[in-house]
Amino acid sequence: MFARQFFRPATALTSHVRRYASTDAAPKSSNALLFGGLAAAAGAGGYYFYNTNTNSHGATHESNAHGQPASKDEEQNVPAKAADPSKCFTGGDQGFVSLKLESVEQINHNTKKLRFHLPTEDSVSGLSIASALITKYKGPEMEKPVIRPYTPVSDEDTAGYLDFIIKRYPDGPMSEHLHSMNPGQRLDMKGPIPKYPWSPNKHDHIALIAGGTGITPMWQLARAIFKNPEDKTKVTLVFGNVSEEDILLKREWEALENEYPNRFRAFYVLDKPPEGWQQGKGFITKELLKTVLPGPKDANVKVFVCGPPGMYKAISGPKKSPSDQGDLNGLLKELGYEKEQVYKF
């Protein structure tokens, strides 16, 4: 089954959602029915919300966009790779590479897509799954450069360019700089920074729990899975945001759901949903996760988490450092998952 049986007050409404892993495509209304069932259950037994001083679905500081700022360990310990002239980033002692900004696309009120030109039309990024790049910028009045990690959203095999989705954070020196850039200007980058090493069918079923721009490493992983015909991994996404316009890559996720209805499902939760919104409202809750995720006792399951600090605290507990995942806490621990079943980007 794609996940465990739903909690009892919603069983009748959600049983067909649960079947989508082993049957033909589920009807489009299934997510609406699911969240309707969750809301009904909330009226009877209380809906579990979590809250912190920062918005749990959107970081208020750019260094929290992927959970942790880039560390000295990340900057200095980029692993070396065999020389390949087609790869822009080769790690080791390569150092920073200066790339020219090719184009800028406004996505919403505080998010842009930036496309950087690779050294040649035949160049590819050289990134592996899953990995990221670190970016560096030093303004004229800065004593030290700002270094931030970002995961590209373009395919690793795409030749000639590299795409990033960047959300602007108030008083965030890197994101403000990136949003101020014009085509023709350059940015220093270095990598790849290895994260979770993926191989086809490494897990039977993975869950992606994301908030805000924490979606980009999730997209990198899911895209690699579904582009590989040999990889049969099932994927469930739970994605929390402030508003509907903040749902990044929504068309891409919908395309995956339409093409792979028995292997991929996305569930969206909004703090400020529009009128008539059919999915989750408020925050990502224990009951939602219990309902849609593969169970901790299911065979070969892995849960990935990426988002702002409030989300990490509530869902999984924070990382201690980029190289230390820290203890498992939060909702996933309450639901019975083990530390080895969870990876925090």
C-alpha positions in Angstrom: 0.0 0.0 0.0 1.1 3.6 -0.6 0.8 4.5 3.1 -0.9 3.2 6.2 -4.6 3.1 6.9 -6.0 6.6 7.6 -7.0 7.4 11.1 -10.5 6.2 11.9 -12.7 9.3 11.6 -11.5 9.8 8.0 -11.3 6.1 6.9 -14.4 6.1 4.7 -13.4 9.2 2.8 -9.8 8.4 2.3 -9.7 4.7 1.6 -9.5 5.3 -2.2 -6.7 7.8 -1.7 -4.7 5.0 0.0 -5.4 2.7 -3.0 -3.6 4.9 -5.6 -0.3 3.1 -5.3 -1.8 -0.2 -6.6 -4.7 0.8 -8.8 -5.4 3.1 -11.7 -5.2 6.9 -11.4 -7.0 8.2 -8.4 -9.7 10.8 -9.2 -8.7 14.4 -8.9 -11.1 15.0 -6.0 -9.3 12.5 -3.8 -7.1 15.1 -2.1 -10.1 17.3 -1.4 -11.9 14.4 0.2 -8.9 13.5 2.2 -8.6 17.0 3.7 -12.3 17.2 4.2 -12.0 14.0 6.3 -9.1 15.5 8.2 -11.1 18.6 8.9 -14.1 16.5 10.1 -11.8 14.6 12.4 -10.4 17.8 13.7 -13.9 18.9 14.7 -14.3 15.7 16.7 -10.9 15.2 18.2 -8.9 18.5 17.8 -6.5 19.4 15.1 -2.8 19.4 16.0 -1.1 22.6 15.1 2.5 23.7 15.8 3.8 27.2 16.0 7.0 29.0 16.7 8.2 32.6 16.6 9.0 32.2 13.0 6.6 31.2 10.3 6.7 27.4 10.0 6.2 27.4 6.3 8.5 30.2 5.3 11.9 31.1 6.7 12.3 34.7 7.8 16.1 34.6 7.2 17.8 33.4 4.1 20.3 31.2 6.0 17.4 29.1 7.0 16.2 28.4 3.5 17.7 24.9 3.5 17.8 24.5 7.2 21.5 25.5 7.7 23.9 28.1 6.3 26.9 26.9 4.4 29.6 25.9 6.9 33.4 26.0 6.7 33.3 22.2 6.4 31.1 22.4 3.3 33.2 25.1 1.8 36.6 23.3 2.3 35.6 19.7 2.0 34.1 19.5 -1.5 35.1 16.0 -2.6 37.3 15.7 -5.7 36.0 14.1 -8.8 37.7 12.6 -11.8 38.4 15.3 -14.4 35.6 15.7 -17.0 35.8 18.6 -19.3 32.0 18.7 -19.8 31.4 19.2 -16.1 31.5 22.8 -14.7 31.9 21.8 -11.1 34.4 19.1 -10.3 35.0 19.6 -6.5 38.3 19.1 -4.8 40.7 22.0 -5.1 38.8 23.5 -8.1 37.8 26.6 -6.1 35.0 29.0 -7.0 33.7 29.3 -10.6 32.4 32.6 -11.8 29.2 32.2 -13.8 27.4 34.9 -15.8 23.7 35.6 -15.2 21.8 35.0 -18.4 18.2 35.8 -17.6 15.8 36.6 -14.7 12.2 35.5 -14.4 9.9 36.9 -11.7 7.9 34.0 -10.2 5.9 35.7 -7.5 6.1 38.7 -5.2 9.4 37.6 -3.5 10.8 34.8 -5.7 12.8 34.8 -8.9 14.3 32.2 -11.2 17.8 33.0 -12.2 19.5 31.3 -15.1 23.3 31.2 -15.2 25.3 30.4 -18.3 27.7 27.5 -18.0 31.2 28.0 -19.5 30.3 26.4 -22.8 27.1 25.4 -24.6 28.1 21.7 -24.0 28.9 22.1 -20.3 26.7 20.4 -17.6 26.7 21.2 -13.9 28.5 18.1 -12.7 26.1 17.8 -9.7 25.1 14.4 -8.4 21.9 13.3 -6.7 21.5 14.7 -4.1 23.9 17.6 -3.9 24.0 21.4 -3.9 26.3 24.4 -4.7 27.6 27.1 -2.4 27.5 30.7 -3.6 29.7 33.5 -2.5 29.3 37.3 -2.6 31.2 40.1 -0.9 29.7 43.6 -1.1 31.9 46.7 -1.1 31.3 47.4 2.6 31.4 43.8 3.8 34.3 42.6 6.0 33.7 38.9 5.0 31.9 37.3 2.1 28.5 35.8 2.5 28.3 32.1 1.6 25.0 30.3 1.1 24.0 26.9 -0.3 21.5 26.5 -3.0 20.1 23.5 -5.0 19.6 24.1 -8.7 16.2 23.3 -10.1 17.5 22.6 -13.6 18.3 19.0 -14.6 21.8 17.8 -13.9 22.2 16.7 -17.6 21.0 20.0 -19.0 23.7 21.6 -21.1 24.7 25.2 -21.2 22.9 26.7 -18.2 22.0 26.3 -14.5 18.6 27.5 -13.0 18.0 28.5 -9.4 14.8 29.5 -7.7 15.7 32.2 -5.1 13.3 33.7 -2.5 14.2 37.2 -1.2 14.5 37.4 2.6 14.4 40.8 4.4 17.9 41.7 5.5 19.3 38.6 3.8 22.5 39.8 2.1 22.8 36.9 -0.4 19.2 36.7 -1.5 19.0 40.5 -1.7 22.1 40.5 -3.9 20.8 37.8 -6.1 17.5 39.7 -6.5 19.4 42.8 -7.5 21.5 41.1 -10.1 21.0 42.0 -13.8 21.9 39.8 -16.8 25.5 40.0 -17.6 26.7 40.1 -14.0 28.5 37.2 -12.4 28.3 35.1 -9.3 30.9 32.8 -7.7 29.9 29.2 -7.1 31.6 26.1 -5.8 30.6 22.4 -5.5 29.1 19.9 -5.6 28.3 19.7 -1.9 27.1 16.1 -1.4 24.0 15.5 0.5 22.1 12.2 0.4 23.6 9.8 -2.1 20.8 8.3 -4.3 20.8 5.2 -6.4 17.8 3.7 -8.3 15.4 1.8 -6.0 17.5 2.6 -2.9 14.2 2.8 -1.0 10.8 1.4 -1.9 9.0 4.5 -0.8 10.2 8.0 0.1 8.4 10.9 1.7 9.3 14.5 1.1 8.2 17.0 3.8 9.1 20.5 2.7 8.4 24.2 3.6 9.1 27.2 1.4 12.3 27.0 -0.7 13.1 23.8 1.1 11.4 22.3 -1.9 14.4 22.6 -4.2 16.4 19.6 -3.0 13.1 17.6 -3.0 12.6 18.5 -6.6 16.2 17.4 -7.5 15.6 14.0 -5.9 12.1 13.4 -7.3 13.1 14.5 -10.8 16.0 12.1 -10.8 13.7 9.2 -9.7 11.0 9.8 -12.3 13.4 10.4 -15.2 15.0 7.0 -14.7 12.8 4.2 -16.2 14.6 1.7 -14.0 13.8 3.5 -10.8 10.4 2.4 -9.4 10.5 4.3 -6.1 7.2 5.6 -4.8 7.1 9.3 -3.7 4.8 11.2 -1.4 5.2 15.0 -1.1 3.8 17.1 1.8 4.5 20.8 1.0 3.7 23.7 3.4 3.5 27.3 2.3 2.0 30.6 3.3 -0.2 31.2 0.3 -1.0 29.5 -3.0 1.3 31.7 -5.0 4.2 30.5 -2.8 3.9 26.9 -4.0 7.0 26.7 -6.0 7.3 24.3 -9.0 3.6 23.5 -8.7 3.1 22.8 -12.4 6.0 20.5 -12.4 4.7 18.5 -9.4 1.2 18.3 -11.0 2.8 17.0 -14.2 4.5 14.2 -12.2 1.2 13.4 -10.5 -0.6 13.1 -13.8 2.1 11.0 -15.4 2.7 8.7 -12.4 -0.6 8.6 -10.5 0.3 5.2 -8.9 3.7 6.3 -7.7 3.5 10.0 -6.8 1.1 12.0 -4.7 1.4 15.7 -3.6 -0.4 17.2 -0.6 -0.3 21.0 -0.1 -0.9 22.9 3.1 -1.4 26.7 3.3 -1.3 29.1 6.2 -3.5 31.6 4.3 -5.5 29.6 1.8 -7.7 31.3 -0.8 -11.4 31.0 -0.7 -12.5 27.5 -2.0 -9.1 25.9 -1.3 -9.6 22.2 -1.3 -6.5 21.0 0.5 -4.7 21.5 3.9 -5.1 24.6 5.9 -2.9 25.8 8.7 0.2 23.8 9.4 1.5 20.3 8.6 0.0 18.2 11.4 0.6 14.9 13.0 -2.7 13.5 11.7 -1.9 14.5 8.1 1.5 12.8 8.2 0.0 9.8 9.8 -2.6 9.7 7.0 -0.5 10.2 3.9 3.0 9.0 4.7 4.3 5.4 4.4 4.3 3.9 7.9 7.5 3.5 9.9 7.0 -0.3 9.9 6.6 -0.4 6.1 9.5 -1.9 4.2 12.5 0.3 3.2 11.0 3.7 3.9 12.9 7.0 4.0 11.6 10.4 5.0 13.3 13.6 3.9 12.8 17.0 5.6 13.7 20.5 4.4 12.4 23.8 5.5 12.7 26.7 8.0 13.8 26.1 11.7 10.2 26.1 13.0 9.3 23.3 10.6 12.4 21.2 11.5 11.6 21.6 15.2 8.1 20.5 14.8 8.6 17.7 12.3 12.0 16.1 12.9 14.1 18.2 15.3 17.0 20.3 13.9 20.3 19.2 12.5 23.3 19.8 14.8 25.5 20.8 11.9 25.8 20.2 8.2 27.7 17.0 9.0 25.6 15.9 12.0 21.9 15.0 11.6 21.2 15.3 15.3 18.6 13.3 17.2 15.1 12.6 15.7 12.4 14.5 17.5 9.1 16.1 16.7 6.1 14.5 14.9 8.1 11.9 13.1 9.4 10.5 16.4 5.9 10.5 17.8 4.7 8.6 14.8 7.3 5.8 15.4 10.0 6.6 12.8 13.6 5.8 13.7 16.5 8.2 13.2 17.9 6.0 10.4 14.6 6.5 8.5 14.8 10.3 8.3 17.2 12.6 6.5 17.3 16.3 7.1 18.6 18.4 4.2 
